[in-house]
Amino acid sequence: MSGHSKWATIKHKKAATDARRGKVFTRLIKEITIAARHGGGDADANPRLRAAILTAKSENMPADNIKRAVQRGTGELPGVTFEEAAFEGYGPHGVALIVEVATDNRNRTVSEIRHLFSRFGGSLGEAGCVAWMFHKRGSISVPKQNATEDQLMNIVLDAGAEDLRDDGEQWEIISPPQAQDAVAKALKDAGIEVASSEVGLLPENYIKLDGSKAQQMVKLMDAIEEHEDVQHLYSNFDFDARELEQVSGG
């Protein structure tokens, strides 16, 4: 999340719009389907589904795509059953990584993720090897043109957020998971449009890399994120956003 958000912004700039949208839609359709399967198709009663639909709408996903994904999750339409899994490991220079996937073939996916770690100087570890370095937090991203820092501060802190961070072109609002809905509602009531809303993993501490070390880490994260089964990638990798844009060819 701080760092994750900067990374997402850079990836957004770097990628071709159509290719990026196809990849994002695939991930969001999986997330909506899984959320509906576990918590039902009523977004008002299913916070995970509600967050996934909000993000899908912010990415301009057609309403019919969202509806079909929900129906596949609830069983109203046929579809592939995805299994969720998380893999932990280390990238180069001691950076911790957690990779969350949704797959229809766990053995294939773990073999391919292991190969990517190894290929780019990292190593896939055992369950729990880095999870202790992270804690669950809500994250809401708001483009800076949508609100000032002072506007957001008054709204989100009263709603239960614990931090407001400057992540370059966006504000990142960090909340305890249980306050995520209240913060999102407060922003909506204030007429402030958000770019994304999710509950994910935030590292306790960061490892800042630059130069060739950052470039090596970028290559690993790029390769992991391009894998079709990867839903989320969390790390304690920190960087200078301007330098990383140059490294990434942005």
N, C-alpha and C positions, 0 to 999 in steps of 0.2 A: 504494500500500500504505500506509504511515502517511499518513493523509489519505484514501487509497482506502478503508481500513477504516472510518474515521470516517464517510465519505460513505455507505458501504453500510449502516451502522447507522442513520443518519438516514433513508435511503431506506426501510429496513425498517419503521421507525416510521410513516413518512408514508403508505405505500401501503396500499390496501385489500388484505386478506389474499388473497382469491380472485384478484384481478387480478394481484397481485404474483406469486403462485404460478404462474399461467399463463405469465407472462413468463419467470420463472426456469426453469420446466420446459422451455420452448421452447429457451432458450439451452443448458441442460444436455444436452438430447437432441441438439442439434447437436454439442456438444463431445464427447459420448460416441461419436457416430457417426463423427466425424472421427478421433478418437483410435483407434478400433477399425480404421478403414480404413488408417491409416498404420502402426499398430504391432501389429495383431492383436487378437483378442478375449479373450486371456488376461490378466486384470488383474494377475496375479502377475508377468508378464513385460513388462508395458506400464505404466510409471510414469504416463504422461499419462492413460491410461484409469483407472488405479487412483485417481488424484486426483479425476478427474471423477465416478467412482462414489461416492467418499467424500462429495463435496459434494452429490451428488444424494440420498444417503441422509440427510444432515443436513437437507435440505429436505423430507424425508418423501416423496420420489418413490416411487411403487409399484414393487416389484421387477419386475413385468411390463413396465413402461415402460422400465426400464433394460435389461432383456434384449432387448427389441425394438430399441432403439437400437443395441445392440452388434451384433445380427444384421444390421441395415441396413448397418452399417459394414463388416462382414465379407462382405457379399453374400449372406448366407443368406436375407434378405428384401429385396424391392425397395424402393427409396427414391430421393429426390432426391440428386444429387451436389452437395455444397457446395464452393465455392472459398474458401480463406482469403486475406485481404488485410489490410494495415495502412495506414492513412492518417495523415499527420502534419500538424500545423498549429499555429496560435496562436489562443488565445482572447483576449478583451479584456484589456488591461493587461499584455500580454506573457506570459500563462500558456501553457506548452507543453502540447500534447495529442497523444496517440497513440490512435487508434481502431482496434481489431481487429475484423474482421467475418468472418462466414461467409455467403456469398451464392451464389445460383444465377444471378445476373445482375450481374456486376461493373460494367458501364457504368451501369446504373440506380442501383446503390448509391453509386458515387462521385459521381454527379450529385446525389443526394439529400443525401449527407453534406456536399458542398460548399455546397449551398443552406443547410443548417442553420448551418454556420460563418458564412456571410455574414449570415444573418438576425439572428444574435445578437452581432454585433460582432467576429467572428473571421475568420480566413482560412485556407483549406486550402493547405498548402505542398507542396513537392517532397519526394520520398523522401529521408530523411537530414537534413532541416532541423532536427529536434529530437531525433532518436534518440540523438545523442551525449550528451544530457543525462540519459539513463537507463541503468541497467544491470540485468541479469537477476538476480532473487533469488527465493528461495522464501519464501512467507508462510503461516503457520498461525495462525488466529484461535481463541482459547480464551475462552469466556465466563467472566467473573470468578468466577461462583458455582461454577465447576468446579475451580478451583485458586487457591492464593495465589501471589503473586509469588515467594516463597522456594521453594515447591515446584517451580514451573516452572523457575526459574533453575538449580537443581541438575540437573534432568533434561535440559534442552535444551542447555545449554552443553557438558555432557559428550558429547552426541550430535552436536555439530558446529555448533550454531546460533551466530550471531555477535551477535545483539542481541535483547532482550526489551523491548517498548515498551507503554506504557499508552495505549490508544486509546479511553478512555472506559469503555464497558461491557465491553470485551474486552481481552485481552492479545494482542498481535501478535508472533509469533516470526519473526524474519528469519534466513534461512540462505542459504549458497551453494546454487545449484541442486543440486549433486551431494550435498549433505547432507540434502536435503529428506526423502527416504525414511527415513533413519536417525532423524531427529528425530520424524517422524510415528510410527514404530514405537516409539520410546522412550516417547512419550506414551501410545500404546495399551497398551503393556506395564505402564505405571503406572496404567492404568484411568482416564485423563483423556480425556474426550470433547471433540472439537474441533468448531468450527462450520464451518470451511472450511479447505481446503488447496490451494494453487495455486502455480505458478511464474509470475511476471509481471515487470513492469518497475517499478523503484524509481528515483525521480529523485535526482540528485546533490544538488540544492538545491531549496528551496521558495520560492514567491512568496506571501506572506500578504496576503490582501485582507479588507476589512471593509466594512460599510455597503452603500452602493449599488453599489460595485465588486464586492463578493462576490455581491450579488443578481444582477447581470448575468451573472456567471460561472455561478451556479447555474442560470439559465435556459438557458444553452447546454448545460451538462452534462445537465440534465433532458431537453432535446430530443434530444440524441445518444443517451442511454441508452434512450429510448423507441423508437428506431428498431429495427424487427424484426430487422435483420441484425447489429446490434452485439452482440458477445460480451464485449468488455472495453474499458474506457475508463481510460486512465492520464493523470495530469496532475501538474504540480508546484504545484498550487493548494493552499494551506494556509489554515486558517480557525479561528475560535473555534467549537467544536462547538455550544455553547449558542446563540450568536447565529445560526448557520446554521439550526438547527432552527426558530427563530422566523421567519427569512426564508423557509424552505421551507414554512411553514404547519404544521410538526410540532407 
